[in-house]
Amino acid sequence: MVGKVRPVLIVQTNLLNGHHPSTIVCPLTTNVNRELEILRLHVGKRHLDKTSDIVLDQLQTIDNRRFIKKLGSISDEQKRKVKENLMILLDLDWG
């Protein structure tokens, strides 16, 4: 459904804040699936109404005008796991 309001996790660098009209995000879903360890990260309820997963394999770019409000943030451990999983999914560890 176009225009539906959904929570997202911003994964774009802060270096683009104020300079770019869109932001790279991962959507959140209440269709929780703990078996998809690399594709999803379970975040529970925290600042949300329902238990949720961050869907890491559905990166999206959305217009900055679509943001309504900040709901909260994830823990440092969850940030580390998001970064680690995105590096695997995007094959960024060229080491």
Secondary structure, DSSP 4 states (H G I P E B T S, - for coil): -TT----EEE-S-GGGTTT-SEEEEEEEESS--TT-TTTEEEEESTTSSS-EEEETT--EEEEGGG---------HHHHHHHHHHHHHHTT----
